[in-house]
Amino acid sequence: MKTIYLLRHGEIQTCHPRRFVGRRELPLTPSGRQQMADLAELLARRSIDKLISSPLGRCRESATILAEQLAVEYEVHHQLTEINLGAWEGMTVAEVEERYPGQHAARGRDIVTFRPDGGESFQDLLDRSWPVFDELCATAGEGLAVIAHAGVNRVLLCRILGIPLANLFRIDQAYGCVNIIRQESNGLTVHCLNRRPDSGR
């Protein structure tokens, strides 16, 4: 039986008021690096023979920490990069509402297919990320670890769980968390959601 460990990268520096991150390059904080070291310690007790990362720096930095502990090189798959928020990236909600009147409310009404100017919808994200994730699961050995993002993880988990994509924000994805998925006779099954090594769960 194959086990897939779907991870979110460690903590990145955020600001107040919150800004849309998307594909902006932000490094891990010291806490984020520690979160990944804790995950590495947890996964070192498992059999991991393949490690995959999004191309964004926060995931590659996370992958580097894991790879050293697990003694396995990581591969980058560009289809697993975070959702492209286009013109909204780096902006606050207030700035979006000022520069693009009505768009933020429109996204709230149609979270699945709304695209910011120059960006992607969550349906686009699923259509992009699912084929490569499905292929990785099919071809992996006993243990596969994938380091991605909150958006990517949520749309993949919605697909596996059969949850409407409109409910993706009902799935919490903390920094440095792991979701444990197994490939069984009836397909992919989620065995653990949003586990953090420091949570005791």
Secondary structure as UniProt FT lines:
FT   STRAND          2..8
FT   TURN            22..23
FT   HELIX           30..43
FT   TURN            44..45
FT   STRAND          50..53
FT   HELIX           57..70
FT   STRAND          74..76
FT   HELIX           78..80
FT   HELIX           86..88
FT   TURN            89..90
FT   HELIX           93..99
FT   TURN            101..102
FT   HELIX           103..109
FT   TURN            111..113
FT   TURN            117..118
FT   HELIX           122..139
FT   STRAND          143..148
FT   HELIX           150..161
FT   HELIX           165..170
FT   TURN            175..176
FT   STRAND          178..184
FT   TURN            185..186
FT   STRAND          187..195
FT   HELIX           197..199
//
